[in-house]
Amino acid sequence: MTFYLQAVTESADRVWNYVAVGCGKDLQWWKEFFSVCHMMGYDGDVSLEMEDLTMTVDAGVNTSIDALRQTISQ
């Protein structure tokens, strides 16, 4: 079995990349995601991992938080 490991900086050559919440799937997708979680009985925490190489960690976390605030009903 051969594994091809790609450097984290070679994002243009991958078929996928990690991006901050709101920069990949649109906000409607996230609204539906959390709605399904709620319908299935999940009401726990959401863990964010910041791996978006297009912005600083602080910018990525703030972008994700802003997007999530727009999608989660209070």
Backbone bond lengths (Angstrom), bond angles and torsions (degrees), N, CA, C in turn:
res aa  C-N    CA-C-N  psi(-1)  N-CA   C-N-CA  omega(-1)  CA-C   N-CA-C  phi
1 M - - - 1.441 - - 1.532 107.84 -
2 T 1.325 116.26 131.01 1.461 121.30 -179.93 1.520 109.12 -111.00
3 F 1.311 116.12 132.59 1.459 121.88 175.91 1.513 108.89 -110.68
4 Y 1.304 115.93 135.82 1.451 120.63 177.18 1.526 107.60 -106.52
5 L 1.288 116.46 112.46 1.461 120.80 179.00 1.511 109.28 -98.13
6 Q 1.293 115.67 129.22 1.453 121.37 -177.94 1.529 109.31 -110.51
7 A 1.309 115.65 137.22 1.468 119.50 178.74 1.516 110.01 -60.92
8 V 1.319 115.49 144.02 1.460 120.27 -178.25 1.530 111.65 -61.43
9 T 1.313 117.19 -23.65 1.468 120.47 -179.15 1.525 112.80 -82.91
10 E 1.330 118.58 -6.24 1.460 121.86 -179.32 1.528 111.14 -91.29
11 S 1.316 117.05 46.78 1.462 121.35 -173.33 1.525 113.20 -65.44
12 A 1.327 118.70 -29.71 1.463 120.74 -179.33 1.528 111.80 -68.05
13 D 1.323 117.92 -21.63 1.451 121.82 -176.94 1.529 113.84 -94.22
14 R 1.314 117.97 -1.74 1.465 121.31 -178.71 1.522 110.28 -94.82
15 V 1.328 115.35 156.96 1.467 120.14 175.53 1.531 111.00 -85.14
16 W 1.325 118.28 -7.83 1.459 123.19 177.42 1.522 108.63 -145.41
17 N 1.301 115.79 157.71 1.461 122.45 175.45 1.518 108.39 -149.46
18 Y 1.313 115.05 146.41 1.461 119.12 172.11 1.520 108.40 -75.12
19 V 1.322 116.49 134.72 1.455 121.53 175.00 1.519 108.42 -135.42
20 A 1.302 116.07 160.23 1.463 120.88 178.12 1.526 109.38 -63.28
21 V 1.324 116.24 150.73 1.462 121.14 176.41 1.522 108.29 -56.41
22 G 1.327 116.10 132.67 1.457 121.52 -178.20 1.520 113.14 95.22
23 C 1.323 117.17 -10.01 1.469 120.76 179.79 1.528 111.69 -107.12
24 G 1.301 117.57 -2.21 1.462 122.22 178.54 1.512 107.77 -120.34
25 K 1.310 115.91 -88.29 1.462 120.93 174.64 1.526 108.47 -70.09
26 D 1.332 116.95 143.44 1.460 119.15 179.87 1.530 110.50 -73.64
27 L 1.321 115.60 169.92 1.468 120.16 -175.34 1.519 112.61 -64.73
28 Q 1.331 117.69 -29.80 1.468 120.05 176.86 1.524 110.31 -62.96
29 W 1.338 117.00 -39.65 1.465 120.40 177.38 1.515 110.06 -59.19
30 W 1.336 117.95 -45.49 1.461 121.36 -179.57 1.521 111.61 -66.76
31 K 1.337 118.05 -36.86 1.465 120.59 176.20 1.520 110.05 -59.71
32 E 1.318 116.45 -45.25 1.460 120.77 179.56 1.536 111.15 -66.56
33 F 1.315 116.62 -39.87 1.462 121.00 178.17 1.526 110.93 -57.58
34 F 1.338 116.54 -50.17 1.466 119.54 -179.03 1.516 111.98 -70.36
35 S 1.324 117.56 -30.34 1.460 120.62 176.28 1.528 110.53 -64.57
36 V 1.331 116.73 -43.54 1.462 120.87 177.99 1.529 110.05 -65.01
37 C 1.331 117.19 -43.03 1.473 119.96 177.19 1.516 110.41 -56.46
38 H 1.328 116.13 -45.62 1.468 120.95 -179.41 1.530 110.75 -64.37
39 M 1.347 116.67 -43.65 1.474 120.09 179.61 1.525 111.52 -62.68
40 M 1.329 117.04 -29.82 1.462 121.42 179.62 1.530 111.76 -83.96
41 G 1.339 116.71 -0.48 1.452 120.75 175.66 1.520 115.23 96.45
42 Y 1.342 117.13 2.66 1.469 118.73 179.90 1.518 109.65 -84.28
43 D 1.316 115.85 127.05 1.466 121.45 178.67 1.526 108.85 -138.04
44 G 1.331 116.02 36.74 1.455 120.83 -175.96 1.519 112.82 -99.43
45 D 1.302 114.03 -164.48 1.456 121.62 -178.23 1.525 111.41 -76.07
46 V 1.336 114.51 159.53 1.459 122.25 173.73 1.521 106.51 -117.66
47 S 1.316 116.20 128.14 1.456 121.25 -178.85 1.527 109.60 -101.76
48 L 1.315 116.60 128.26 1.468 121.74 177.63 1.518 109.41 -105.30
49 E 1.321 115.68 133.34 1.456 121.21 171.87 1.516 106.75 -114.66
50 M 1.310 117.02 124.39 1.455 120.56 -177.19 1.521 109.57 -93.40
51 E 1.335 116.07 105.43 1.458 120.98 179.44 1.525 111.37 -129.99
52 D 1.333 117.89 20.18 1.461 122.32 -179.96 1.519 108.68 -81.74
53 L 1.324 116.59 115.63 1.466 120.80 -177.17 1.524 113.40 -81.18
54 T 1.340 117.38 -3.05 1.463 119.83 -178.20 1.521 113.14 -87.40
55 M 1.335 116.81 -4.13 1.468 119.43 -178.27 1.527 109.74 -150.78
56 T 1.316 115.30 166.03 1.461 119.35 177.37 1.526 109.44 -68.99
57 V 1.312 116.46 163.34 1.464 120.52 178.28 1.524 110.03 -58.94
58 D 1.331 117.37 -46.04 1.466 120.06 -179.45 1.523 111.30 -60.49
59 A 1.325 117.46 -44.44 1.465 120.99 -179.99 1.522 110.65 -64.28
60 G 1.336 117.09 -41.12 1.456 120.78 179.73 1.512 112.92 -65.72
61 V 1.318 116.41 -43.32 1.463 120.27 178.34 1.521 110.09 -64.57
62 N 1.325 117.39 -44.74 1.473 120.50 179.26 1.527 111.38 -63.70
63 T 1.329 117.72 -40.36 1.465 121.75 176.98 1.523 110.19 -61.33
64 S 1.323 116.44 -45.15 1.464 121.26 179.85 1.521 111.35 -64.43
65 I 1.308 116.96 -44.00 1.472 120.56 179.56 1.520 110.58 -62.65
66 D 1.324 117.40 -44.18 1.466 121.13 178.76 1.538 110.46 -59.99
67 A 1.337 116.33 -44.34 1.468 119.96 179.66 1.524 110.94 -64.15
68 L 1.320 116.61 -43.94 1.462 119.85 -178.73 1.531 111.66 -66.28
69 R 1.307 116.88 -36.71 1.483 119.24 176.96 1.528 111.05 -61.29
70 Q 1.323 116.65 -33.13 1.465 120.62 179.58 1.530 112.41 -76.15
71 T 1.312 117.42 -19.15 1.468 119.86 -174.81 1.511 114.57 -102.35
72 I 1.315 117.36 -23.35 1.467 119.68 -175.16 1.526 109.41 -97.33
73 S 1.327 114.99 122.27 1.466 120.16 178.65 1.511 109.74 -71.67
74 Q 1.295 116.02 140.32 1.460 121.23 177.47 1.517 109.77 -92.19
